[in-house]
Amino acid sequence: MKKFICLIFVFLNINIYAYSELYESDLYYLDNNEVLLYKILNWWSNKSHENSTEFCFNNIKVRSNKPLILEYDKKFKKLKVYLKEDFADLISIFENKSVYLKNEYINKNYFKSLKAEAIQKVNSIIFKNISLSEYEKINKSQKILAFELEGKVAGLLAHSGKLSFHTSGEFLCPCPLKPDERFDIVFKLLNIKTKEVLVKYLLKD
């Protein structure tokens, strides 16, 4: 019930939503409902709600809402796809900075000879062995490409105030321990018009 009330509260704040810089940068979804995540973080961090588990284990999806930048190096056949800004800045994705997301899927309609490589960042991807024709095909869709990140709520961190996709660290609002609960993280580059996934990366819990 509290979750329902909080979601209603979020959707009623249309003016704040429209002019929020956070909204312009990223779109946040809670169980496929578009929300203002910073409102939920503020609500949860309130002392009277610290023991709440309303949002524990819910799926959170983040989609970039600003055009991705494509830089192609013709000589070395490298393509960098990135955002100037941080992505999913309200979420703690990795507890350990040495963690890598492993490549899980490559769309061969876009990448004929791309080698599967792990990545550490979620605001940029560097693709190697990309032909000029492959780059040109991807560049035609540049305005409708987006990063998408998905994970499960493990709690609210104490110092950063961020929502956590991992179970490590000091929590202000920890979620109860469930041995069978998995906190896998999925990161994609996708075409938001056709819903095609170009590449997908996975970090298994």
C-alpha positions as CSV (number, residue, x, y, z in Angstrom):
1,M,0.0,0.0,0.0
2,K,2.8,2.4,0.9
3,K,4.5,1.6,-2.5
4,F,1.2,2.5,-4.3
5,I,0.9,5.8,-2.4
6,C,4.5,6.7,-3.1
7,L,4.1,5.9,-6.9
8,I,0.9,8.1,-6.9
9,F,2.9,10.9,-5.2
10,V,5.6,10.6,-7.8
11,F,3.3,10.9,-10.8
12,L,1.4,13.9,-9.3
13,N,4.6,16.0,-9.3
14,I,4.5,16.7,-13.1
15,N,6.1,20.1,-13.0
16,I,9.1,18.9,-10.9
17,Y,9.4,15.9,-13.2
18,A,9.4,18.0,-16.4
19,Y,12.2,20.4,-15.2
20,S,14.3,18.0,-13.3
21,E,17.9,17.7,-14.6
22,L,17.8,14.1,-13.4
23,Y,14.8,13.4,-15.6
24,E,16.5,14.9,-18.6
25,S,19.5,12.7,-18.1
26,D,18.0,9.3,-17.3
27,L,14.6,7.6,-17.2
28,Y,13.9,5.4,-14.2
29,Y,11.4,2.5,-14.1
30,L,10.2,0.6,-11.0
31,D,8.7,-2.7,-12.1
32,N,8.1,-1.1,-15.5
33,N,6.4,2.0,-14.0
34,E,8.2,5.3,-14.8
35,V,9.1,7.0,-11.6
36,L,11.2,9.9,-10.1
37,L,13.7,7.8,-8.4
38,Y,15.1,10.7,-6.3
39,K,11.7,11.1,-4.8
40,I,11.7,7.5,-3.7
41,L,15.2,7.8,-2.2
42,N,14.1,10.9,-0.3
43,W,11.1,9.1,1.1
44,W,13.1,6.0,2.0
45,S,15.9,7.9,3.7
46,N,13.4,9.6,6.0
47,K,13.9,8.3,9.6
48,S,10.3,7.2,9.9
49,H,10.7,4.9,6.8
50,E,14.2,3.5,7.5
51,N,12.7,0.1,8.5
52,S,10.5,-0.1,5.4
53,T,11.1,-2.9,2.9
54,E,8.5,-1.6,0.4
55,F,11.0,-1.3,-2.4
56,C,13.2,-4.3,-1.6
57,F,13.9,-6.8,-4.4
58,N,11.9,-4.7,-7.0
59,N,13.3,-4.5,-10.5
60,I,14.8,-1.1,-11.4
61,K,15.5,-0.2,-15.0
62,V,17.4,2.9,-16.1
63,R,17.4,4.2,-19.7
64,S,19.6,7.1,-20.9
65,N,17.5,10.0,-22.1
66,K,20.1,12.1,-23.9
67,P,21.6,11.3,-27.3
68,L,24.6,8.9,-27.3
69,I,27.8,10.2,-28.8
70,L,29.5,8.0,-31.5
71,E,33.2,8.4,-32.3
72,Y,34.7,6.2,-35.0
73,D,38.4,5.7,-35.6
74,K,38.7,4.6,-39.2
75,K,42.4,3.7,-38.9
76,F,42.1,1.4,-35.9
77,K,38.5,0.4,-36.7
78,K,37.3,1.4,-33.2
79,L,33.9,2.7,-32.3
80,K,33.3,4.5,-29.0
81,V,29.7,4.9,-27.9
82,Y,29.3,7.1,-24.8
83,L,27.5,9.7,-22.8
84,K,29.2,12.9,-21.6
85,E,27.3,12.7,-18.3
86,D,27.3,10.0,-15.7
87,F,24.7,7.3,-16.3
88,A,22.4,5.9,-13.6
89,D,24.0,8.2,-11.1
90,L,21.4,7.5,-8.4
91,I,22.3,3.8,-8.3
92,S,25.4,2.1,-6.8
93,I,26.0,-0.6,-9.5
94,F,29.3,-2.1,-8.4
95,E,30.6,-2.3,-4.8
96,N,34.0,-3.2,-6.2
97,K,35.5,-1.1,-9.0
98,S,37.4,-4.1,-10.4
99,V,34.1,-5.9,-11.3
100,Y,33.4,-6.5,-15.0
101,L,30.2,-7.0,-16.9
102,K,30.7,-9.9,-19.3
103,N,29.4,-9.8,-22.9
104,E,26.3,-12.0,-23.2
105,Y,25.0,-11.1,-26.6
106,I,26.1,-9.5,-29.9
107,N,23.6,-8.6,-32.6
108,K,25.2,-9.9,-35.8
109,N,22.9,-7.7,-37.9
110,Y,25.1,-4.8,-36.7
111,F,28.4,-6.4,-35.7
112,K,29.8,-9.1,-38.1
113,S,33.2,-9.5,-36.5
114,L,33.0,-7.9,-33.1
115,K,34.9,-9.7,-30.4
116,A,33.2,-10.3,-27.1
117,E,34.9,-8.2,-24.4
118,A,34.0,-7.4,-20.8
119,I,33.4,-3.8,-19.7
120,Q,33.7,-1.9,-16.5
121,K,31.8,1.3,-17.2
122,V,28.1,1.8,-18.0
123,N,28.4,5.3,-19.6
124,S,30.7,4.2,-22.5
125,I,31.5,1.1,-24.6
126,I,34.4,0.7,-27.0
127,F,33.9,-1.7,-29.9
128,K,36.9,-3.1,-31.8
129,N,37.1,-4.4,-35.3
130,I,34.2,-2.3,-36.6
131,S,34.1,-1.7,-40.4
132,L,33.2,1.6,-41.9
133,S,29.9,0.2,-43.2
134,E,29.0,-1.1,-39.7
135,Y,29.7,2.3,-38.2
136,E,27.6,4.0,-40.9
137,K,24.7,1.7,-40.2
138,I,24.8,2.3,-36.5
139,N,25.3,6.0,-36.9
140,K,22.0,6.3,-38.9
141,S,20.2,5.2,-35.7
142,Q,22.3,7.4,-33.4
143,K,19.3,9.5,-32.3
144,I,17.3,6.4,-31.2
145,L,20.0,4.5,-29.4
146,A,20.2,4.3,-25.7
147,F,21.9,2.6,-22.8
148,E,19.7,0.5,-20.5
149,L,20.6,-0.8,-17.1
150,E,18.6,-3.2,-15.1
151,G,19.0,-4.7,-11.6
152,K,17.3,-5.5,-8.3
153,V,17.0,-3.3,-5.2
154,A,19.3,-4.6,-2.5
155,G,18.8,-1.6,-0.1
156,L,19.6,2.1,0.4
157,L,23.3,2.9,1.1
158,A,24.2,5.1,4.1
159,H,26.9,7.4,2.9
160,S,26.0,8.0,-0.7
161,G,22.2,7.8,-0.3
162,K,22.1,5.7,-3.5
163,L,19.9,2.7,-4.3
164,S,22.1,-0.4,-4.3
165,F,22.2,-3.2,-6.9
166,H,24.6,-5.1,-4.7
167,T,24.4,-6.5,-1.1
168,S,27.8,-5.2,0.1
169,G,28.5,-2.0,1.9
170,E,27.0,0.0,4.8
171,F,23.2,0.4,4.4
172,L,20.9,3.0,5.9
173,C,17.9,0.8,4.8
174,P,19.0,-2.8,4.2
175,C,16.8,-5.3,2.6
176,P,16.3,-8.6,4.5
177,L,18.6,-11.4,3.7
178,K,17.2,-14.0,1.3
179,P,19.7,-16.7,0.4
180,D,17.9,-17.6,-2.8
181,E,17.5,-14.0,-4.0
182,R,19.8,-13.2,-7.0
183,F,21.1,-9.7,-7.8
184,D,22.1,-10.0,-11.5
185,I,22.8,-6.8,-13.4
186,V,22.1,-6.4,-17.1
187,F,23.4,-3.6,-19.4
188,K,22.3,-3.1,-23.0
189,L,22.8,-0.8,-26.0
190,L,19.5,-0.8,-27.7
191,N,17.4,0.8,-30.4
192,I,14.5,2.4,-28.5
193,K,12.3,2.6,-31.6
194,T,12.6,-1.0,-32.8
195,K,13.5,-2.5,-29.4
196,E,16.4,-4.2,-31.0
197,V,19.3,-5.0,-28.6
198,L,22.7,-4.4,-30.2
199,V,24.8,-5.7,-27.4
200,K,24.1,-7.0,-23.9
201,Y,26.3,-7.5,-20.9
202,L,25.7,-9.4,-17.7
203,L,27.0,-9.5,-14.2
204,K,25.8,-12.6,-12.4
205,D,25.4,-12.4,-8.6
